[in-house]
Amino acid sequence: MATPSVDPITIRRVLLVRPRYLGDVCLTLPALDAVRAACPGARVGYVVEESAAPLLQGDPRVDELIAVPRGPGAGATLALVARLRRFAPEVAFDFFCNPRTALWAFLSGARVRVGYPNKGWRSALYTHHARPRTLSATGFHLASLAALGWPAPAGTPRLHVSDAARDEACRELAGLGVPRDAALVGFHPGARWPTRRWAPERFAALALRALEHDPRAFALVTAGPGEEATALEIADALPTGRVRAVTGWPVARFVALQCLCAAFVCGDTGPLHTAAAAGTPTLGLMSRNRPAMFFPYPESLGHRALYARAECSPCHRDTCDDLRCLHGLTVDGAWALLSGMLRARPDQGSRA
């Protein structure tokens, strides 16, 4: 149900809603930038779940960060609605459009609410419908601004990484015995779903090539909760004095570590996007998803995607008996890209 365009200059409060996950929050950042540019006098609120909230903590683009628990009960939902009412947005962008977020946008009191069509009763709660005409996940969110007639220029996600977080990451790395003048190369082997999980032995082989390529290179193998064993397995396969497994770090410190790396290698999962948004040249190991959609990061900034173009890809399977999309991502192919990335930025990744 289209309604007339909304003049952004007159808007004083804007609400963005994207509760989860790390990568998906990063993919909304160009839309956040576009909102700030279109509404220079507005206060911007962002609703996000507590697990992803550290990505936006202290970000000067967000005036009010509203963190909610995963699956909030009645009490937490009432408290959230009360807070949204106090914030009093005039425009609400729902970048998730599940039943819960559709209600949050509606109950916020915003007179203009942007979501997606063809969502049943949820779509009836929006005053404007975004109609993306792009493969890019960042462009998908920008279509919500275009639905209001607002400028929606293409952009690359960037996270705000504080000096305090960088300093903390440097101290922790020093405590792990990582030399200050080492050229850090990050490897994140974990992923929630098997269709996105490159084999640990391939990560180890790729990391070994990086270490052999540059005597200053130092491998950091990172892991999220439940992924520690894989990180340790890879670290054990590499020269002891030139690798560390980094596990159990909080989100803000982890992102700061990523921005200290000369390059970061990751499968199609959240840390892929936080690395790129931290400004680190990122090698995306893309299996089931095509890079044009979920790796919308320009080569001009040092990013590269390895994609096998399997006959069955792209798909939406989290598990699969035929992992040709992953098996087609060879160590040789990954090294051909990573070696060029490291040569292009020989002085990056050092804390000295």
DADAKA-V997744 format. One record per helix or strand of 2 or more residues. SS is the DSSP state (H for helix, E for strand). FROM is the first residue (numbers start at 1). LEN is the number of residues. If there is no record, write none. Layout:
# DADAKA-V997744
ss=SS from=FROM len=LEN
ss=SS from=FROM len=LEN
This chain:
# DADAKA-V997744
ss=H from=8 len=3
ss=E from=13 len=5
ss=H from=22 len=6
ss=H from=29 len=10
ss=E from=43 len=7
ss=H from=50 len=4
ss=E from=64 len=5
ss=H from=74 len=14
ss=E from=91 len=4
ss=H from=99 len=9
ss=E from=112 len=5
ss=H from=120 len=6
ss=E from=128 len=3
ss=H from=137 len=10
ss=H from=163 len=13
ss=E from=183 len=6
ss=H from=194 len=3
ss=H from=200 len=14
ss=E from=217 len=7
ss=H from=228 len=9
ss=H from=240 len=3
ss=E from=243 len=5
ss=H from=251 len=10
ss=E from=263 len=5
ss=H from=270 len=8
ss=E from=282 len=5
ss=H from=291 len=4
ss=H from=299 len=3
ss=E from=304 len=4
ss=H from=324 len=4
ss=H from=331 len=14
